[in-house]
Amino acid sequence: MRGPSKSLSQKLEHDIAEAEPFLVSDEKSSTQRQAEPIDSSTPKSTPKWVHFIAGGTGGMVGAIVTCPLDVVKTRLQSDSYHSAYNKTPKSGNPIVKGFQHFKETCGVILSIYRTEGGRALFRGLGPNLVGVIPARSINFFTYGSSKEIILRQFNNGEEATWVHLGAGISAGFVTATATNPIWLIKTRLQLDKTRGKNYKNSWDCLKYVIKTEGVKSLYKGLSASYLGGVESTLQWVLYEQMKAFLNRKSLEIHGHDESSKTTKDLVLEWCARSGAAGAAKFVASLITYPHEVVRTRLRQAPAAETGKPKYTGLIQCFKLVIKEEGLASMYGGLTPHLLRTVPNSIIMFGTWEIVVRLLS
């Protein structure tokens, strides 16, 4: 009996020795310390440079795919092309009117292709990419950084709509200020009727604008761009709300265990989040679209007859456009804008998420 008793005693001593580190207060519990890194519910901080690169990559892919629609949108917003492309009387029925706008958009694309060639559909893509890549990089980077600071300093790390609102405003302001000259050059190239006589390329356009109108002219339309920050802010807020809803649904179905998700589940969740970005952009664009028309008008070249700009300020531009062309003109180019920005947002946010996962 002594042999078995001694063996049992040694086993108990061994078990107690192994259990001793766990028999401490909750504050120092090693089980608690071990559980934290592997708990999938604990948020993992992604390096800010990852969002910077991912945002630029997403913006680049979206801009290339949707460039022809961007050209059409810019032309329909401009008074130079407004009368040429808006010849067909529009129906009072909103559904029929929508189909008319869609047909008109396709007609403009075909007209540009026939009269100016396929390259004209990608006119302004150079400055567009030069603008989109840093703009999206700055926007995603600034939004993430601002959100993190507001969460940590003012809201105890808890998500809230006002936090998303503040971060969105900050991102919109910084992005608009940094990239306005690039968008002005892009607009001038897309509205150029001379087939390259005035502007051979983006660099030539930049030199021409500075020489003839001065450096300050590169910031024409900046006030409207700040107003446009409302759109990007609204999109961020709506996107965050939709994403939170999708995350709650995912937790209800799968819990915190990511390993329980199949490839199909992961793809569907990615599609849902990308679709949420498109839906958020759709709603934000409908609400804030008139600023797009005003911004284009302020950036277009001065009238050839007078050599002076027709539109001199935000309020003056709003009043003059409505007076001369009616309130409906404030939504000129809305259809190609939605056809471009909604899929562009889906592509951009979807690419952003993929790149973030790869680089993280």
Buried (B, 14 or more C-beta within 10 A) or exposed (E): EEEEEEEEEEEEEEEEEEEEEEEEEEEEBEEEEEEEEEEEEEEEEBEEEBBBBBBBBBBBBBBBBBBBBBBBBBBBBBBBBBEEBBEEEBEEEEEEBBEBBBEBBBBBBEEBBEEBEEEBBBBBBBBBBBBBBBBBBBBBBBBBBBBBBBBEEEEEEEEEEEBBBBBBBBBBBBBBBBBBBBBBBBBBBBBBEEEEEBBEEBEBBBEBBBEEBEEEBBBBBBBBBBBBBBBBBBBBBBBBBBBBEBEEEBEEEBEEEEEEBEEEBEEEBBEBBBBBBBBBBBEBBEEBBBBBBBBBBBBBBBEEEEEEBBBEBBEEBBEBBBEEBEEEBBBBBBBBBBBBBBBBBBBBBBBBBBBBEEBE
